[in-house]
Amino acid sequence: MIENSTPIIINSAKACAVTGHRRGYEDLDENKLKEVFINLINDGYDTFLVGMAIGFDTLCFKLLYHLKSEYDIKIVACIPCLDQNKNFSASQNREYLDMLNKADFKVLVSKNYHSRCMMQRNIYMVDNSSILVACLRQDSGGTFNTVNYAKKVNRKIIYV
């Protein structure tokens, strides 16, 4: 499951996962999201699990990477399958590979794509964190299912 040569141990009590849509989050105030992350860091959260999807995940990664220059935090790239980026545009692919290079750790959930690998990635992130930052704008889809799973396993959820 872990691509890194050394296994990572995540202290879920100090870890935060993020989930959000690929589109439809344009009303989000990036400064408020940054403030949410700073508040979490000030509360002792030092590990952030990001699903590496286009959209909200990418925004979170960029904000967190910027915060790394001021705070001692780690970003874990949670990759659902090796070819997650196969349908990305050229610019999206460059950005994805750049983020992978900047991530402190990479977790690979499945070598090959299958119908459940995205949700398995989301479950991994929730199971290895104690809080979920969610940008939920729809009553269906992966983000909706991830939020419901987080509720089921009693994770704190911060909606942005």
C-alpha positions in Angstrom: 0.0 0.0 0.0 2.9 2.4 0.7 5.0 3.5 -2.2 7.8 5.0 0.0 10.7 2.8 0.8 10.2 3.3 4.5 6.7 2.7 6.0 5.0 5.8 7.4 3.3 5.8 10.7 0.5 8.3 11.0 -0.6 9.5 14.4 -4.3 9.9 13.5 -4.9 12.1 16.5 -2.7 14.7 14.8 -3.8 14.1 11.3 -6.4 15.8 9.1 -7.8 14.5 5.8 -9.4 16.7 3.1 -12.2 15.9 0.7 -14.0 18.0 -1.9 -15.4 18.2 -5.4 -13.5 18.5 -8.6 -15.8 21.3 -9.7 -18.4 23.5 -8.0 -16.4 24.9 -5.1 -15.6 28.2 -6.8 -17.5 30.1 -4.1 -15.0 28.9 -1.5 -13.0 31.7 0.2 -9.3 30.5 0.0 -8.3 32.8 2.9 -10.9 31.1 5.1 -9.6 27.7 4.1 -6.1 28.8 4.9 -7.3 30.0 8.2 -8.9 26.6 8.9 -5.6 24.9 8.2 -3.6 27.4 10.4 -6.1 26.9 13.3 -5.7 23.1 12.9 -1.9 23.5 12.9 -2.1 25.7 16.0 -4.2 23.0 17.6 -1.5 20.4 17.1 -2.3 18.9 13.7 0.9 18.2 11.8 -0.1 15.7 9.1 -2.5 16.3 6.2 -3.8 13.6 3.9 -4.7 14.7 0.4 -6.4 12.6 -2.2 -4.5 14.2 -5.2 -7.6 14.8 -7.3 -8.2 17.8 -9.5 -10.1 20.6 -7.9 -10.4 20.9 -4.1 -7.6 18.5 -3.4 -5.2 20.4 -5.6 -6.2 23.7 -3.9 -5.6 22.2 -0.4 -2.3 20.8 -1.5 -1.1 24.1 -2.7 -2.2 26.0 0.4 -0.7 23.3 2.7 2.6 23.4 0.7 2.7 27.1 1.1 2.2 26.8 4.9 5.1 24.3 5.1 7.4 27.3 4.8 6.1 28.6 8.1 5.0 25.4 9.9 6.4 22.0 10.6 3.8 20.0 8.8 3.8 16.9 6.5 1.6 16.3 3.4 0.7 12.7 2.6 -0.3 12.2 -1.1 -3.0 9.4 -0.9 -3.1 7.9 -4.4 -6.0 5.7 -5.3 -4.2 3.9 -8.2 -1.0 4.3 -10.3 -2.8 5.7 -13.3 -4.9 8.3 -11.4 -3.7 11.0 -13.8 -4.3 9.1 -17.0 -7.2 11.4 -18.1 -5.6 14.6 -16.9 -4.8 17.3 -19.4 -1.1 18.1 -20.0 -1.1 21.0 -17.6 -3.0 19.0 -14.9 -0.6 16.2 -15.3 2.4 18.5 -14.8 0.8 20.0 -11.7 0.0 16.5 -10.4 3.6 15.2 -10.8 4.9 18.4 -9.2 2.7 17.8 -6.2 3.8 14.2 -6.0 7.4 15.4 -5.9 6.6 17.9 -3.2 4.6 15.5 -1.0 6.4 14.3 2.1 5.0 10.8 1.8 3.0 8.9 -0.9 0.5 6.2 -0.1 -0.6 4.0 -3.0 -4.0 2.2 -2.3 -4.2 0.1 -5.4 -1.7 -0.5 -8.2 -4.6 -0.8 -10.7 -7.8 1.1 -11.2 -11.0 -0.6 -10.1 -14.4 0.7 -9.3 -13.8 1.0 -5.6 -10.2 2.3 -5.5 -11.2 6.0 -5.1 -13.5 5.2 -2.1 -10.8 2.9 -0.7 -8.4 5.9 -0.8 -11.0 8.1 0.9 -11.6 5.4 3.6 -7.8 5.2 4.2 -7.6 8.9 4.7 -10.6 9.0 7.1 -9.3 6.0 9.0 -5.9 7.6 9.5 -7.1 11.0 10.7 -9.2 12.4 13.4 -10.7 15.3 11.5 -12.0 15.9 8.0 -12.0 19.2 6.2 -14.8 18.9 3.7 -16.0 21.1 0.8 -19.4 19.4 0.3 -21.8 21.0 -2.3 -23.6 17.9 -3.6 -25.8 15.1 -2.2 -24.0 12.4 -4.2 -20.6 11.3 -5.3 -17.3 10.6 -3.7 -17.1 13.6 -1.4 -20.7 13.0 -0.1 -19.8 9.3 0.5 -16.6 10.2 2.3 -18.4 12.7 4.6 -21.0 10.0 5.4 -18.3 7.5 6.2 -16.5 10.0 8.4 -19.8 10.6 10.3 -20.3 6.8 10.6 -16.8 6.4 12.3 -17.3 9.5 14.4 -14.7 11.9 12.9 -15.0 15.6 13.5 -15.9 17.4 10.2 -15.1 21.0 9.4 -17.2 22.2 6.5 -15.8 24.9 4.3 
